[in-house]
């Protein structure tokens, strides 16, 4: 079996498959560690936007959340701990991107092309999250903007925002977390929404 993605979905799928007796499971994670969105999104204020006790595996309850809406690093640590506790870490191939998957009728198997080579599996589970791949809208003039411009999913921690004038485009979950986190240090923050 092959699982594409090493975030919540992939860790959960691999754990449940192992608990059901399936030993030949490989998880492909393009990041350098498990976690998916919780590994990639490290912007200031990143946290769970639903109560943490509802955002955990039923088979691995965590009574030690530090707060109702746990921060990113704590969720990342939880995922890594679950992968270790349930013995699936050795099944996860990190830094391995799945480039394609095709069904081969003659082999009765999926043939995956990955950045680490070919892999064959009789069952393919896709656990790809959508929040670790940033989508930057086509904003006129963005390519000629002289200052730093970035998506929260690729937060550059070496950019010092102290005293800067900052524009945040969007008012979704990431914005509602990052704006209060940076507001005390920036000179000014403007938030833009399309509606």
Secondary structure, DSSP 8 states (H G I E B T S, - for coil): -EEE--SHHHHHHHHHHHHTT----EEE-SSSSS-THHHH---TT-B-SS-GGGSS-TTS--TT-SSSS-BHHHHHHHHHHHHHHTT-GGGEETT--EEEEEEETTTTEEEEEETTEEEEES-EEE---SSSS------TTGGG-SS----GGG--TT---TT-EEEEE--SHHHHHHHHHHHTTSSEEEEE---
